[in-house]
């Protein structure tokens, strides 16, 4: 089976794919997206960086980001 962009398994055959879509539509298969490990590691890294920086450093970074966000081009 081919693997989709988010790691889900998909049938290669057109007819098998149509059957799978019908099963998803009727609720026989639950195809809800699962959170990736990248999201978890990104949040953990942000927390670790936040704990390491001082309040003054965080303020400087936030001001710099706000300036770039609100700058008119």
HELIX and SHEET records of a PDB file:
HELIX    1   1 UNK A   14  UNK A   26  1                                  13    
HELIX    2   2 UNK A   37  UNK A   52  1                                  16    
HELIX    3   3 UNK A   55  UNK A   70  1                                  16    
SHEET    1   A 2 UNK A   2  UNK A   3  0                                        
SHEET    2   A 2 UNK A   9  UNK A  10 -1                                        
END                                                                             
